Amino acid sequence: MLPVVPLAALFFAAFVLPLIALVAISLFRNAQFAELSLAQYLRFFSDPFSIKVLTDTLWLGAEVALATLILAYPLALVYVASGPFMRTLITFLIMLPLLTSTVVRTFAWIVILGRDGIVNSAMLSLGLWQAPARLLYSWEGMVLALTQIQLPLMALPVINSLLRLDGNLTRAAEGLGASRARIFITVILPLTLPGAIAGWLLVFAAAATAFITQTLVGGGRIILMPSYIYQQAVGVQDWPFSAALSLIFTLAVTGIVFAIGALSRRYVRGVDAA
Amino acid sequence: MELALSDVRGHSLDLKGIGHAFGATVALDEIDLTVAAGELIALLGPSGCGKTTMLQIIAGFLRPSRGEVRFDGARVEHIPANRRRIGMVFQNYALFPHLTVFENVAYGLRARKRPNAEVAAKVEQMLGLAQMAAFARRLPGELSGGQQQRVALARALAIDPGLVLLDEPFSALDKNLRLDMQIEIKSLLKTFGVTSIIVTHDQEEALSMADRIVVLNKGRIEQIDSPDALYDRPASLFISSFIGHTNLLRGTVTDADRVQLDAGPEIDLGRSVQRRRGTPVTLSVRPENIAFGAERPGAIPVTIRATVPLGAVSVTEGVTASGEAVKVSRARAAGIAKAQAGDTAWLAISDVSRVSIFSTPIDDVSKHQQRSV
């Protein structure tokens, strides 16, 4: 019992108390902390710009999660078909982004995608592009950088699901005359769905809230919830509004995670949840 | 029981000079086998004998390093598994856990893009034959082992296969259910007239299911024969002890038709042993071919160790003076005095013509000689 007490105390002091403080701050009418009201929430929901920032952010998370999902399956299929040496190598390559600091990783993307970056210089010198394209500070650049950074969160649960898949099931499907594509769609995909959904939710939450990558690769041209909150708290010093933004954003992300989790438990039949 | 035989629909199968190696390990060596259309064959052997490799080669999951596989005379090595029209039944059944029983059976038909009406009619017919019609909407996880096996067989037969391969199909079933399912599945396969190959390490399964049994050992075929012939005329010492129970008695050839047993008496086998005098041999005597008798020339003295009742028969084990264990099986009729442990008894071979004679393997000879010293 005893070791739990300091842990619980830490959890309370570092997590519960700040959350309570956040809720309390969000209930003030203005930045002078004068009067309690729901004004900040009304302000958010009556402001199309704020709502657009929220939906853009959630959409970014969904898009990155989808991109990692599409990349993770071929990777996982290669992994499962490989021998021990290739498996170790693939695991190492997958884990590599996790071993580098977020800031370093993100600056690497700036070097690659920049106006004079590797991609632009290569395409220009090959004569494929006439003028440098704007890759950095664009939505696509942000999706690309986040996809690379978040891939491990998707690849590992999908690989785990695939490893747990009984090889006789794919052999049975093959013996019954199914093509590779049919085996993937009718057997492999449905039976690894729990892993894919787990990975999708992890990446969704991580990408939507990735403040550093969004800010550096997005370059301030694209306003998303994390930078919006930062701007309101540090730049404008409107703490009640940024507290409300934080809570709305947290609830939106966790709400989606729980809703999808519940839906998948309900509709994915005959498969043990991973 | 006479089975209602329909027309024979299966492929004939020919394996010629099949060899397969995994790296330096030889899994199969010079396999030649011909299976007639509609025949039910068992591949029997201990684990690691190559029977699963052979099944995978026939199914097309594995390309043999050497040799030919022919269906109805045509070579098929280059045809992938999904175009071979083979029905597979796996050890763990490998039913798709996310699909209903109906969709499991329909899987092969849908892969062939058959119209829905035809799929439904065929699935209903197959589930009816497998006595699983009432379970069409269940998921495999909601079925018992025997029911899952019926579905697995229905799924395999639904594609009108030319060949059905069954990989250790009964090993996951309760012992009590096993014989029932063996009879049921044998009759279904025979009704379909489909060529079937069942892979098993369980000799009872092979004996009860197959028209002919192929005994594999260390990647080679030891014998191909009917169940009765395998039991009565085993081609090797390995088979005599692998199929059924047997007593192995060591001895030495003393004359054209006589063997001096280490256990004591000299036996007249009533036929030529076809070996030179002084050759060490091992006689294989089935427990039901040996009986308690009186002390007389040719009888083997043993010390009784224990008697075990096994339902219809009781088996008594004794030890000879040379240390060999001998099992005697006899009908458990009333009135037979029970042999007590420690008693001395005399055993006689009932029918010497049913005794098999093998040369004693070299490594056994050295042990044997050490013991005689």
Interface residues (C-beta under 8 A of the other chain):
Chain A: D166 N168 L169 R171 A172 A173 E174 G175 L176 G177 A178 S179 R182 T186 V187 P190 L191 V268 R269 G270 V271
Chain B: A59 F61 P80 A81 N82 R83 R84 R85 I86 G87 M88 F90 Q91 N92 A94 L95 F96 P97 H98 L99 Y107 G108 A111 R112 L139 P140 G141 R155 A156 I159
